[in-house]
Amino acid sequence: MDETATITAVKTEKSEKAQPARWFSEQKTTAENAGEPASKISIKGVNLHYGTFQALYDVNLELLANKVTAFIGPSGCGKSTLLKTLNRMNDLIPDCVIDGKVLLDGVDIYQDIDVNILRKRVGMVFQKPNPFPMSIYDNIAYGPRTHGVKNRGELDSIVEKSLRGAAIWDEVKDRLYKSALGMSGGQQQRLCIARALAVNPEVLLMDEPTSALDPISTSKIEDLVSELQKEYTIVIVTHNMQQAARISDKTAFFLLGKVIEYGETEQIFSSPHNKKTEEYITGRFG
């Protein structure tokens, strides 16, 4: 969905053979076993069309396990579109056609898989907090119940663990059975993060999660992201350059549906290789 030429997209030569039988297994990759950074998600030659409009052009990225990757770029450049391909949210959009491969632990997510299980493994937090019109407890318990957890003691444990994981337990533990709609915006967003954590995902996708929040709530979410990356792989879309620089390990700059530059965040912000990247992060356009 927006601007110029491609420069630095990371590509690897890993085997692309899908292995559906291993889809549900908890296996470590060779790189993980060797103690090296491993790709959790490999994006290979992805093109995406909405009808006749092409929104993504030949995107190639390696998203590393237990790292925070930021997608930056002007509005309409394809950041959120790519984010939604990572758990097949674009399946819900009529006339959306995708080619290329998206591999999660080496398995192509666009092959014959259970999309509900995919979205359990790859959770998403949206730009605007979207708590369900039910109690705080039931918001968190909704996902586990959907996946078959019925035991009350187990649900209680999941709810507490998830709310603690989202750094909001102490604020809500005495009102778990009150409506989530009565929470502040910042609390609602952390509730939505807790709701995503409740189904024990491996990857968290965050689409501008702080854009509607005040500075204090934004700071809490940023601190939370830094904690969560110890257990999860995180991909975040943001228009806030300072935020991307603060919380991410890797940054991808998008323009006109193309990845213009991808690399270590410190390098992207201190010495970008592409002139368009420099112009964008210094505020000369966007």
Phi and psi in degrees as a GROMACS rama.xvg file:
@    title "Ramachandran Plot"
@    xaxis  label "Phi"
@    yaxis  label "Psi"
@TYPE xy
174.594  176.814  ASP-2
-72.1679  -155.675  GLU-3
-72.8669  -139.282  THR-4
-93.0592  158.122  ALA-5
-89.0711  141.087  THR-6
-125.991  -63.7134  ILE-7
-116.225  86.8884  THR-8
-109.15  133.033  ALA-9
-80.5578  130.288  VAL-10
-126.399  148.27  LYS-11
-129.582  167.9  THR-12
-107.124  27.0471  GLU-13
-63.7247  154.681  LYS-14
-61.4389  136.55  SER-15
-105.693  10.5593  GLU-16
-69.1405  121.444  LYS-17
-68.632  144.318  ALA-18
-130.694  73.5089  GLN-19
-55.1437  -32.4981  PRO-20
-65.3661  -23.2687  ALA-21
-94.9759  1.57544  ARG-22
-55.892  -38.1854  TRP-23
-95.0441  -0.855964  PHE-24
-82.9965  155.424  SER-25
-101.018  74.6069  GLU-26
-107.074  142.819  GLN-27
-88.1626  144.103  LYS-28
-78.0062  165.658  THR-29
-57.8258  -42.2971  THR-30
-63.6216  -40.4051  ALA-31
-63.0514  -43.313  GLU-32
-63.7743  -29.8866  ASN-33
-84.7835  -1.32736  ALA-34
78.4298  15.7811  GLY-35
-99.5163  156.121  GLU-36
-58.6332  132.215  PRO-37
-115.531  148.006  ALA-38
-77.0161  122.24  SER-39
-82.23  -41.3567  LYS-40
-128.233  129.242  ILE-41
-113.443  123.349  SER-42
-107.809  119.438  ILE-43
-127.135  109.599  LYS-44
58.629  41.2508  GLY-45
-82.228  124.697  VAL-46
-118.977  142.562  ASN-47
-137.712  133.718  LEU-48
-121.032  141.255  HIS-49
-105.764  98.3776  TYR-50
63.1754  -122.119  GLY-51
-89.9046  -6.72795  THR-52
-90.2338  125.168  PHE-53
-91.4975  121.316  GLN-54
-99.0255  -28.0593  ALA-55
-132.103  140.747  LEU-56
-123.51  110.097  TYR-57
44.4416  56.9633  ASP-58
-82.4375  128.226  VAL-59
-130.576  116.201  ASN-60
-145.411  149.263  LEU-61
-115.721  115.415  GLU-62
-99.7759  117.542  LEU-63
-81.5502  146.265  LEU-64
-64.2959  140.146  ALA-65
56.3799  32.9854  ASN-66
-124.035  157.39  LYS-67
-100.94  120.723  VAL-68
-110.339  127.161  THR-69
-101.641  135.399  ALA-70
-102.759  119.921  PHE-71
-122.576  163.566  ILE-72
146.641  165.012  GLY-73
-66.4909  164.332  PRO-74
-56.8799  139.222  SER-75
79.4306  15.7806  GLY-76
-92.6353  -6.13626  CYS-77
110.196  1.27221  GLY-78
-59.7903  -56.8434  LYS-79
-67.9571  -33.0155  SER-80
-60.0737  -46.899  THR-81
-65.2575  -41.6417  LEU-82
-54.6087  -42.8923  LEU-83
-72.0975  -18.8305  LYS-84
-72.3014  -19.8378  THR-85
-76.1272  -16.7506  LEU-86
-133.25  23.3079  ASN-87
61.806  32.9089  ARG-88
-66.159  -25.7264  MET-89
-68.8412  -12.3178  ASN-90
-58.1097  -25.7027  ASP-91
-82.1495  -6.12492  LEU-92
-98.1185  121.816  ILE-93
-60.1782  146.014  PRO-94
66.4403  14.2854  ASP-95
-87.2819  122.537  CYS-96
-124.205  128.723  VAL-97
-122.436  134.979  ILE-98
-129.351  163.687  ASP-99
104.704  -169.66  GLY-100
-131.216  141.946  LYS-101
-123.759  112.844  VAL-102
-105.724  127.292  LEU-103
-108.839  113.244  LEU-104
51.6523  39.707  ASP-105
84.9818  -2.01234  GLY-106
-107.124  130.058  VAL-107
-72.2729  115.938  ASP-108
-74.2036  -9.83515  ILE-109
-96.8108  9.805  TYR-110
-89.6226  -165.748  GLN-111
-78.2914  86.6722  ASP-112
-129.819  167.388  ILE-113
-82.8822  111.111  ASP-114
-65.1477  -31.3854  VAL-115
-64.2081  -38.7572  ASN-116
-69.0028  -38.7857  ILE-117
-57.0114  -46.4699  LEU-118
-74.5472  -15.8166  ARG-119
-73.8326  -40.2409  LYS-120
-76.0358  -30.1482  ARG-121
-123.223  94.1561  VAL-122
-84.9733  165.394  GLY-123
-138.249  139.644  MET-124
-119.81  126.862  VAL-125
-92.3665  170.748  PHE-126
-60.7798  -46.2558  GLN-127
-102.346  129.035  LYS-128
-54.1332  135.03  PRO-129
-132.968  61.3594  ASN-130
-64.2695  148.155  PRO-131
-73.3516  151.345  PHE-132
-76.8292  66.5585  PRO-133
-151.517  -176.595  MET-134
-67.8832  162.871  SER-135
-57.9031  -45.9118  ILE-136
-58.1377  -48.9994  TYR-137
-69.1544  -28.2722  ASP-138
-58.9786  -45.1196  ASN-139
-75.3516  -37.4209  ILE-140
-76.4923  -13.65  ALA-141
-57.91  -50.1749  TYR-142
-62.8915  -52.3189  GLY-143
-56.907  -39.6559  PRO-144
-62.051  -41.8375  ARG-145
-60.3507  -32.952  THR-146
-94.3056  15.8984  HIS-147
101.78  2.0368  GLY-148
-81.4384  119.554  VAL-149
-118.377  -24.4863  LYS-150
-65.2276  126.488  ASN-151
-63.7914  -40.787  ARG-152
-62.4924  -41.1549  GLY-153
-65.8657  -41.0959  GLU-154
-63.6697  -42.2377  LEU-155
-57.2216  -43.6423  ASP-156
-64.6873  -43.1218  SER-157
-64.0291  -43.3401  ILE-158
-60.9696  -47.7789  VAL-159
-64.8855  -45.7165  GLU-160
-60.5574  -41.2383  LYS-161
-68.7286  -42.8148  SER-162
-67.0611  -36.5266  LEU-163
-65.7539  -41.3701  ARG-164
-61.1851  -30.0868  GLY-165
-95.1663  12.0873  ALA-166
56.8776  42.2514  ALA-167
-133.572  -1.53044  ILE-168
-55.2063  -49.3354  TRP-169
-62.5551  -26.0056  ASP-170
-82.1641  -21.4779  GLU-171
-124.996  -3.35141  VAL-172
-60.5749  -23.9258  LYS-173
-94.4277  3.32769  ASP-174
-140.653  39.2536  ARG-175
-61.3449  -26.5831  LEU-176
-101.995  13.9925  TYR-177
-95.0706  159.865  LYS-178
-62.2252  136.155  SER-179
-68.3871  -18.0379  ALA-180
-71.6345  -13.6443  LEU-181
-87.3245  0.998887  GLY-182
-81.5133  159.201  MET-183
-70.0668  165.889  SER-184
-58.5245  -43.5383  GLY-185
-65.5416  -39.5031  GLY-186
-66.6156  -39.6725  GLN-187
-61.959  -39.2243  GLN-188
-67.9756  -39.4753  GLN-189
-68.1003  -31.966  ARG-190
-62.1164  -41.8427  LEU-191
-65.3601  -34.855  CYS-192
-65.9768  -44.0452  ILE-193
-60.8277  -39.0044  ALA-194
-62.7947  -38.3455  ARG-195
-67.3261  -38.8765  ALA-196
-68.2559  -24.0991  LEU-197
-63.7122  -22.3734  ALA-198
-99.5005  14.1735  VAL-199
57.7568  59.1706  ASN-200
-74.8202  170.768  PRO-201
-106.35  -26.2679  GLU-202
-129.451  139.689  VAL-203
-117.765  123.594  LEU-204
-100.23  130.035  LEU-205
-128.183  113.88  MET-206
-99.1103  94.9658  ASP-207
47.363  58.4525  GLU-208
-69.3963  -13.9867  PRO-209
-115.212  5.97771  THR-210
-65.2603  -24.9983  SER-211
-101.989  10.6302  ALA-212
-109.18  157.407  LEU-213
-75.3172  166.33  ASP-214
-58.1385  -37.1912  PRO-215
-67.7074  -44.8874  ILE-216
-64.8581  -37.5395  SER-217
-60.6457  -43.7255  THR-218
-61.9565  -39.2653  SER-219
-64.7258  -40.7025  LYS-220
-65.4308  -42.0303  ILE-221
-62.519  -43.634  GLU-222
-61.2921  -38.8704  ASP-223
-64.4651  -42.5685  LEU-224
-58.9528  -42.2751  VAL-225
-62.6678  -34.2393  SER-226
-74.2857  -41.8122  GLU-227
-65.6321  -28.2477  LEU-228
-66.753  -13.7113  GLN-229
-65.1811  -27.5869  LYS-230
-116.037  -18.3383  GLU-231
-130.071  155.919  TYR-232
-90.6229  129.26  THR-233
-122.381  133.177  ILE-234
-122.458  123.596  VAL-235
-126.141  132.993  ILE-236
-94.9908  130.63  VAL-237
-148.932  145.635  THR-238
-97.3231  -3.37371  HIS-239
-93.5145  105.211  ASN-240
-64.2658  -38.7847  MET-241
-63.1538  -38.4843  GLN-242
-64.212  -46.5083  GLN-243
-57.9252  -42.9203  ALA-244
-66.6715  -34.2266  ALA-245
-74.2473  -42.9528  ARG-246
-109.483  -12.4966  ILE-247
-100.918  153.985  SER-248
-93.4114  -37.2535  ASP-249
-128.416  149.941  LYS-250
-134.649  136.602  THR-251
-116.718  127.453  ALA-252
-101.009  124.872  PHE-253
-108.457  146.762  PHE-254
-154.437  126.952  LEU-255
50.9888  40.1268  LEU-256
80.1061  5.86931  GLY-257
-118.737  149.676  LYS-258
-83.9928  112.318  VAL-259
-81.9577  -39.6979  ILE-260
-154.867  142.541  GLU-261
-143.578  129.837  TYR-262
-177.311  -168.146  GLY-263
-60.4897  137.417  GLU-264
-57.725  -42.665  THR-265
-59.2164  -41.6859  GLU-266
-68.2242  -42.5396  GLN-267
-59.4464  -41.6235  ILE-268
-86.8991  -21.8022  PHE-269
-99.0394  -35.4034  SER-270
-149.512  67.2882  SER-271
-61.2051  146.115  PRO-272
-82.5055  -22.2713  HIS-273
-110.032  136.505  ASN-274
-60.8331  -37.9359  LYS-275
-64.5222  -36.9924  LYS-276
-61.1642  -47.6206  THR-277
-60.5315  -43.834  GLU-278
-62.7739  -37.5979  GLU-279
-71.803  -48.8285  TYR-280
-71.5624  -18.5648  ILE-281
-94.3037  5.00006  THR-282
82.3753  16.753  GLY-283
-79.9187  -15.7268  ARG-284
-157.622  168.883  PHE-285
